[in-house]
């Protein structure tokens, strides 16, 4: 009972305090900010493949059809940590930003032979930038500050059902129903710099989002003999309306650093609606059980898995022209990755394995356009990925520690602007051991 209470307390503490998404991307000014990839260290390491990664030891909320793939009687819950270090360059100007965060907390379990369930909190999008400029007017100096803050969270509940459950053929469908909530803020201020005076003004636009979303998923798996199998996966998100309240504030002040001194010039609240066009993703996975081989006194059963996927994300447009520079373009992504396991029967052969034979080794590559435009030209991003998975076998469970690294670059074609970044993501997958009954059905 104490374990149950501790788990529930930790779950709601993370829901309220820690599921945050942070960014230092200047282009997050637009739309709903930098949209989260809803990442996982396994997906990051596989070149950002997600919807086609199906494994009984991984809770994959990117494809809701995958929930019925979890092991019977075993509950999985995932905690994700993410950090990104970015080096920006434009002309001769350089800047560095780092963004650590606790990103997600999700839980899933199999409820019947053909059914799976998952729920949790994950990031949807985030805004984070700060730009300053000082101009000399001839008599005085003016300082302009532009800042953006905030995030939108995604509280979801997902369900999957296996239509075909045969030893060599599997077909399943699933859906995630989401409630999106959070606040995004764009603020600009101007300050007159004359000795000790800091007279100025502030304009603040706050978008308070309260809306619903849904995404649908499916997968089909077919074994080809005893050594080979392939999986086809797809996820579809229909067109949806994103509803929010838009709060516009305008203040003047004799002391810009003291909020209590602000004089209100305008304070207007409007209903805001944006349309997110339909999006879809398709993926392929191929699994090959390589020939067994002997190492000293033990026999290893290696496994090679290949992944590839393509995604087309819809545009985002406001229904009324209430926010300057809000609209975002549609964009695409291609991902490729592979995973090699020296021994895929880890639990069965635990006593004879060496340390490096227990790991899963992952690598990949991806490239994508982004929804941001500069003079009508879309941003582009590409990167290589590496990572590994370490099973936590102290109590013979499906728990694991997964790490994924991304070395990437963003750029705007035909300009000198670029962002080089290093991303690191750690995902801890926790599951009760075979000896514990506290979270079993």
C-alpha positions as CSV (number, residue, x, y, z in Angstrom):
1,X,0.0,0.0,0.0
2,X,2.9,2.4,0.8
3,X,4.3,1.8,-2.6
4,X,1.0,2.6,-4.3
5,X,0.6,5.8,-2.3
6,X,4.2,6.9,-3.0
7,X,3.7,6.3,-6.7
8,X,0.4,8.2,-6.9
9,X,2.0,11.1,-4.9
10,X,5.0,11.2,-7.3
11,X,2.8,11.1,-10.3
12,X,0.6,14.1,-9.4
13,X,3.7,16.0,-8.2
14,X,5.3,15.6,-11.6
15,X,2.0,16.5,-13.3
16,X,1.8,19.8,-11.4
17,X,5.5,20.8,-11.2
18,X,7.9,19.1,-13.6
19,X,6.4,18.3,-17.0
20,X,7.9,21.4,-18.6
21,X,9.1,22.2,-22.0
22,X,11.6,24.9,-22.5
23,X,13.2,26.3,-25.6
24,X,15.8,29.0,-26.6
25,X,14.7,29.2,-30.2
26,X,14.2,32.8,-31.5
27,X,11.7,31.5,-34.1
28,X,9.4,30.3,-31.3
29,X,7.9,33.8,-31.5
30,X,5.7,32.4,-34.3
31,X,2.5,30.4,-33.9
32,X,2.3,28.2,-30.8
33,X,6.1,28.3,-30.4
34,X,8.5,25.4,-30.9
35,X,6.4,22.3,-31.3
36,X,7.6,19.4,-29.3
37,X,8.6,16.1,-30.9
38,X,7.3,14.4,-27.9
39,X,10.6,12.7,-27.7
40,X,12.0,9.6,-26.1
41,X,15.7,8.7,-25.8
42,X,15.1,5.6,-27.9
43,X,13.4,7.6,-30.7
44,X,16.1,10.3,-30.6
45,X,18.9,7.8,-31.0
46,X,17.1,6.1,-34.0
47,X,17.1,9.2,-36.1
48,X,13.8,10.6,-34.7
49,X,11.9,7.5,-35.7
50,X,8.9,7.0,-33.4
51,X,5.7,5.6,-34.7
52,X,7.4,2.5,-36.1
53,X,9.3,1.6,-32.9
54,X,7.2,-1.2,-31.3
55,X,8.6,-3.0,-28.3
56,X,7.0,-4.6,-25.2
57,X,9.5,-2.8,-23.0
58,X,8.8,0.7,-24.4
59,X,5.8,2.9,-23.9
60,X,5.3,4.5,-27.3
61,X,2.7,7.3,-27.0
62,X,3.7,8.6,-30.5
63,X,1.6,5.7,-31.9
64,X,-1.4,4.9,-29.7
65,X,-1.9,1.5,-31.5
66,X,1.2,0.3,-29.8
67,X,-0.2,0.1,-26.3
68,X,-1.4,-3.5,-26.7
69,X,2.2,-4.6,-27.4
70,X,3.2,-4.1,-23.7
71,X,3.8,-7.3,-21.7
72,X,0.8,-8.8,-19.9
73,X,0.8,-8.0,-16.2
74,X,3.6,-5.4,-16.4
75,X,3.0,-1.7,-15.9
76,X,5.5,0.7,-17.6
77,X,6.0,4.3,-16.6
78,X,8.5,6.7,-18.2
79,X,10.2,9.8,-17.0
80,X,12.1,11.9,-19.6
81,X,14.9,14.4,-19.2
82,X,16.2,16.6,-22.0
83,X,19.0,19.1,-22.5
84,X,20.0,21.1,-25.5
85,X,23.0,23.3,-26.1
86,X,22.8,25.7,-29.0
87,X,25.3,27.9,-30.7
88,X,23.7,30.6,-32.9
89,X,25.6,32.6,-35.6
90,X,24.5,35.4,-37.8
91,X,27.2,37.4,-39.6
92,X,29.8,38.1,-37.0
93,X,27.4,37.8,-34.0
94,X,27.5,34.6,-31.9
95,X,25.4,33.5,-29.0
96,X,25.1,30.4,-26.8
97,X,22.0,29.0,-25.0
98,X,21.3,25.9,-22.9
99,X,17.9,24.5,-22.0
100,X,17.6,21.7,-19.5
101,X,14.2,20.3,-18.6
102,X,12.0,17.5,-17.2
103,X,9.9,16.7,-20.2
104,X,7.3,14.0,-19.7
105,X,5.7,11.5,-17.3
106,X,3.6,8.7,-18.8
107,X,2.2,5.4,-17.7
108,X,0.8,2.4,-19.6
109,X,-0.3,-1.2,-19.2
110,X,-2.1,-4.0,-20.9
111,X,-5.6,-4.3,-19.7
112,X,-6.6,-7.5,-21.6
113,X,-5.0,-9.8,-24.1
114,X,-5.7,-7.5,-27.1
115,X,-6.0,-4.1,-25.3
116,X,-3.7,-1.5,-23.9
117,X,-4.1,1.8,-22.0
118,X,-1.8,4.7,-21.4
119,X,-2.1,8.2,-19.9
120,X,0.2,11.0,-18.8
121,X,1.5,14.4,-19.4
122,X,3.8,15.4,-22.3
123,X,4.9,18.7,-23.8
124,X,3.1,20.1,-26.8
125,X,4.9,23.3,-27.6
126,X,7.1,26.0,-25.9
127,X,8.2,29.6,-26.4
128,X,11.5,31.0,-25.2
129,X,13.6,33.9,-26.6
130,X,15.2,37.2,-25.6
131,X,16.4,39.8,-27.9
132,X,17.7,43.3,-27.0
133,X,18.6,46.3,-29.1
134,X,19.9,49.8,-28.1
135,X,19.4,52.8,-30.5
136,X,20.9,56.3,-30.1
137,X,18.4,58.9,-31.4
138,X,20.8,61.8,-31.4
139,X,19.8,63.1,-28.0
140,X,18.9,60.0,-26.0
141,X,19.2,56.2,-26.2
142,X,16.3,53.8,-26.5
143,X,16.5,50.1,-25.5
144,X,14.1,47.6,-27.0
145,X,13.6,44.2,-25.4
146,X,11.7,41.4,-27.0
147,X,11.0,38.3,-24.8
148,X,8.9,35.2,-25.2
149,X,8.0,32.7,-22.4
150,X,5.6,29.9,-21.7
151,X,4.6,26.4,-22.7
152,X,1.6,24.3,-23.7
153,X,1.2,20.9,-22.1
154,X,-0.7,17.8,-23.4
155,X,-2.6,15.7,-20.9
156,X,-3.6,12.6,-22.8
157,X,-5.5,9.3,-22.5
158,X,-4.8,6.6,-25.0
159,X,-6.3,3.2,-25.9
160,X,-5.4,0.5,-28.4
161,X,-7.1,-2.7,-29.6
162,X,-5.6,-5.7,-31.5
163,X,-7.9,-6.6,-34.4
164,X,-5.6,-9.5,-35.4
165,X,-3.5,-11.3,-32.8
166,X,-1.8,-14.3,-34.4
167,X,1.7,-15.7,-33.7
168,X,3.0,-14.3,-37.1
169,X,0.4,-11.6,-38.0
170,X,-0.7,-8.7,-35.9
171,X,-2.9,-5.7,-36.7
172,X,-4.0,-3.0,-34.2
173,X,-5.6,0.4,-34.0
174,X,-5.5,3.0,-31.3
175,X,-6.3,6.6,-30.4
176,X,-5.0,9.4,-28.0
177,X,-7.5,12.0,-26.7
178,X,-5.7,15.1,-25.5
179,X,-6.4,18.2,-23.5
180,X,-4.0,21.0,-24.3
181,X,-3.5,23.8,-21.8
182,X,-0.9,26.5,-21.0
183,X,0.0,30.1,-21.6
184,X,2.4,31.6,-24.2
185,X,3.6,35.2,-23.8
186,X,5.2,37.6,-26.3
187,X,6.3,40.8,-24.7
188,X,8.1,43.9,-26.0
189,X,9.3,46.9,-24.0
190,X,10.9,50.2,-24.9
191,X,13.0,52.1,-22.3
192,X,14.3,55.7,-22.5
193,X,17.8,55.7,-21.1
194,X,18.6,59.2,-19.7
195,X,20.8,59.0,-16.7
196,X,18.9,57.5,-13.8
197,X,15.5,57.6,-15.6
198,X,14.0,54.4,-17.0
199,X,10.8,55.7,-18.5
200,X,9.2,53.4,-21.0
201,X,6.3,51.3,-22.1
202,X,5.4,47.6,-22.3
203,X,3.2,45.6,-24.7
204,X,2.3,42.1,-23.7
205,X,0.2,39.5,-25.6
206,X,-0.8,36.4,-23.7
207,X,-2.3,33.4,-25.4
208,X,-4.1,31.2,-22.9
209,X,-4.8,27.9,-24.5
210,X,-7.6,25.5,-23.4
211,X,-8.4,23.0,-26.2
212,X,-8.8,19.4,-27.3
213,X,-6.9,17.2,-29.8
214,X,-6.9,13.6,-31.1
215,X,-4.6,11.4,-33.0
216,X,-5.2,8.0,-34.5
217,X,-2.7,5.2,-35.0
218,X,-2.3,1.7,-36.5
219,X,0.3,-0.9,-37.2
220,X,0.6,-4.2,-39.1
221,X,3.3,-6.8,-38.3
222,X,4.1,-9.8,-40.4
223,X,6.7,-12.5,-39.6
224,X,8.6,-14.0,-42.6
225,X,9.7,-17.3,-41.4
226,X,11.6,-17.6,-38.1
227,X,14.3,-15.0,-38.7
228,X,12.6,-12.0,-40.4
229,X,9.6,-9.7,-39.8
230,X,8.4,-6.3,-40.9
231,X,6.1,-3.7,-39.5
232,X,4.1,-1.0,-41.3
233,X,2.9,1.9,-39.1
234,X,0.8,5.0,-39.6
235,X,-0.5,7.9,-37.4
236,X,-3.1,10.5,-38.5
237,X,-4.2,13.7,-36.8
238,X,-7.3,15.2,-38.4
239,X,-7.8,19.0,-38.8
240,X,-8.6,20.6,-35.5
241,X,-9.5,23.9,-34.0
242,X,-7.3,25.3,-31.3
243,X,-9.2,27.5,-28.9
244,X,-7.7,30.1,-26.6
245,X,-8.1,33.5,-24.9
246,X,-5.9,36.3,-26.2
247,X,-5.1,38.9,-23.6
248,X,-3.6,42.2,-24.9
249,X,-2.0,44.6,-22.4
250,X,-0.3,48.0,-22.9
251,X,1.3,50.0,-20.1
252,X,3.4,53.1,-19.7
253,X,5.7,53.7,-16.7
254,X,8.2,56.1,-15.3
255,X,10.2,53.1,-13.8
256,X,10.0,50.1,-16.1
257,X,11.6,47.7,-13.5
258,X,8.8,48.4,-11.0
259,X,5.5,46.7,-12.0
260,X,3.5,48.6,-9.4
261,X,4.3,51.8,-11.2
262,X,2.6,50.8,-14.5
263,X,-0.3,52.9,-15.9
264,X,-2.7,50.8,-17.9
265,X,-3.4,52.2,-21.4
266,X,-5.2,49.1,-22.8
267,X,-6.4,45.8,-21.4
268,X,-8.4,43.8,-23.9
269,X,-9.4,40.1,-23.9
270,X,-10.5,38.3,-27.1
271,X,-11.6,34.8,-28.1
272,X,-8.9,33.3,-30.3
273,X,-9.3,30.3,-32.7
274,X,-6.6,28.8,-34.9
275,X,-6.9,25.9,-37.4
276,X,-4.3,23.2,-37.4
277,X,-4.4,21.3,-40.8
278,X,-4.3,17.5,-40.9
279,X,-1.0,15.7,-40.3
280,X,0.1,12.2,-41.1
281,X,3.1,10.0,-40.5
282,X,4.1,6.6,-42.1
283,X,6.8,4.2,-41.0
284,X,8.5,0.9,-41.8
285,X,10.5,-1.4,-39.5
286,X,12.4,-4.5,-40.4
287,X,13.7,-7.1,-37.9
288,X,16.4,-9.7,-38.6
289,X,17.5,-12.3,-36.1
290,X,21.1,-12.8,-37.1
291,X,22.8,-16.2,-36.9
292,X,23.7,-17.2,-33.4
293,X,27.4,-17.4,-32.5
294,X,29.4,-18.6,-29.5
295,X,31.6,-16.4,-27.3
296,X,33.8,-18.6,-25.0
297,X,31.2,-20.7,-23.1
298,X,28.0,-18.9,-24.0
299,X,25.8,-18.5,-27.1
300,X,24.6,-15.1,-28.3
301,X,21.4,-14.4,-30.3
302,X,22.0,-11.0,-32.1
303,X,19.2,-8.9,-33.5
304,X,19.3,-6.2,-36.2
305,X,16.4,-3.7,-36.7
306,X,16.1,-1.1,-39.4
307,X,13.7,1.9,-39.3
308,X,12.5,4.5,-41.8
309,X,9.6,7.0,-41.6
310,X,8.2,10.1,-43.3
311,X,6.0,12.7,-41.8
312,X,3.9,15.6,-43.2
313,X,2.7,18.1,-40.6
314,X,-0.1,20.5,-41.4
315,X,0.0,24.3,-41.4
316,X,-1.3,26.5,-38.5
317,X,-3.4,29.5,-39.3
318,X,-5.4,31.9,-37.2
319,X,-9.1,32.4,-38.1
320,X,-9.0,36.1,-37.5
321,X,-6.0,38.4,-37.9
322,X,-5.5,39.1,-34.2
323,X,-1.8,38.3,-33.8
324,X,1.0,39.5,-36.0
325,X,3.3,36.8,-37.5
326,X,1.2,33.9,-36.1
327,X,0.8,31.6,-39.1
328,X,3.1,28.6,-39.6
329,X,3.7,26.7,-42.8
330,X,3.3,22.9,-43.3
331,X,6.6,21.0,-43.1
332,X,8.0,17.5,-43.6
333,X,10.5,15.1,-42.0
334,X,12.4,12.0,-43.1
335,X,14.1,9.6,-40.5
336,X,16.4,6.6,-40.8
337,X,17.8,4.5,-38.0
338,X,19.0,1.1,-36.9
339,X,19.4,-0.8,-33.6
340,X,21.7,-3.7,-32.9
341,X,21.4,-6.0,-29.9
342,X,24.2,-8.6,-29.3
343,X,21.7,-10.6,-27.3
344,X,17.9,-10.0,-27.6
345,X,17.1,-12.8,-25.0
346,X,18.6,-10.8,-22.2
347,X,16.4,-12.0,-19.4
348,X,16.8,-15.6,-20.3
349,X,20.6,-15.5,-20.5
350,X,21.2,-12.8,-17.9
351,X,23.7,-14.9,-15.8
352,X,26.1,-15.6,-18.7
353,X,26.2,-12.1,-20.4
354,X,29.0,-9.6,-20.2
355,X,28.2,-6.0,-19.6
356,X,28.5,-4.8,-23.2
357,X,26.4,-7.7,-24.4
358,X,23.4,-6.5,-22.5
359,X,23.2,-3.1,-24.3
360,X,21.2,-2.0,-27.3
361,X,23.2,0.1,-29.7
362,X,21.4,2.7,-31.8
363,X,22.2,5.3,-34.5
364,X,20.3,7.3,-37.2
365,X,20.0,10.3,-39.4
366,X,17.1,12.7,-40.1
367,X,16.3,15.9,-42.1
368,X,13.3,18.1,-42.0
369,X,11.9,21.5,-42.9
370,X,10.5,23.6,-40.1
371,X,7.3,25.7,-40.0
372,X,9.2,29.0,-39.7
373,X,9.7,31.4,-42.6
374,X,12.3,34.0,-43.2
375,X,11.6,36.2,-46.3
376,X,9.4,33.4,-47.6
377,X,12.1,30.7,-47.1
378,X,11.6,27.8,-44.7
379,X,14.1,26.9,-42.0
380,X,15.8,23.5,-42.5
381,X,17.2,21.1,-39.9
382,X,19.3,17.9,-40.2
383,X,21.2,15.8,-37.7
384,X,22.9,12.5,-36.8
385,X,21.9,10.6,-33.7
386,X,23.5,8.0,-31.4
387,X,22.4,6.2,-28.3
388,X,22.1,3.1,-26.3
389,X,19.7,1.2,-24.0
390,X,20.8,-0.3,-20.7
391,X,18.4,-2.9,-19.1
392,X,18.1,-2.5,-15.3
393,X,18.1,-6.2,-14.4
394,X,18.6,-6.1,-10.7
395,X,15.1,-7.4,-10.1
396,X,14.4,-9.1,-13.4
397,X,12.0,-6.6,-14.8
398,X,11.5,-4.6,-18.0
399,X,13.0,-1.5,-16.5
400,X,15.7,0.3,-18.6
401,X,17.8,3.4,-18.9
402,X,18.0,4.9,-22.4
403,X,20.2,7.7,-23.7
404,X,20.0,9.5,-27.0
405,X,22.3,12.2,-28.4
406,X,21.7,14.5,-31.4
407,X,24.3,16.5,-33.3
408,X,22.4,18.8,-35.6
409,X,22.2,22.1,-37.4
410,X,19.4,24.5,-38.3
411,X,19.8,27.0,-41.2
412,X,18.0,29.3,-43.5
413,X,19.0,28.7,-47.1
414,X,20.9,31.6,-48.8
415,X,21.6,33.4,-45.5
416,X,24.4,33.4,-43.0
417,X,22.2,32.5,-40.0
418,X,22.7,29.0,-38.5
419,X,22.2,27.2,-35.2
420,X,24.5,24.3,-34.3
421,X,23.2,22.2,-31.4
422,X,23.8,19.2,-29.3
423,X,20.8,17.5,-27.7
424,X,20.9,14.9,-25.0
425,X,17.9,13.0,-23.8
426,X,17.6,10.4,-21.0
427,X,14.5,8.3,-20.5
428,X,14.0,6.1,-17.5
429,X,11.5,3.3,-18.1
430,X,10.4,1.8,-14.8
431,X,8.4,-1.5,-14.3
432,X,7.6,-3.7,-11.3
433,X,9.8,-6.8,-11.1
434,X,8.4,-10.3,-11.7
435,X,8.3,-10.7,-7.9
436,X,6.3,-7.6,-7.0
437,X,2.5,-7.7,-7.1
438,X,1.7,-4.1,-6.0
439,X,0.8,-2.8,-9.4
440,X,-0.5,-5.9,-11.1
441,X,-4.1,-6.2,-12.3
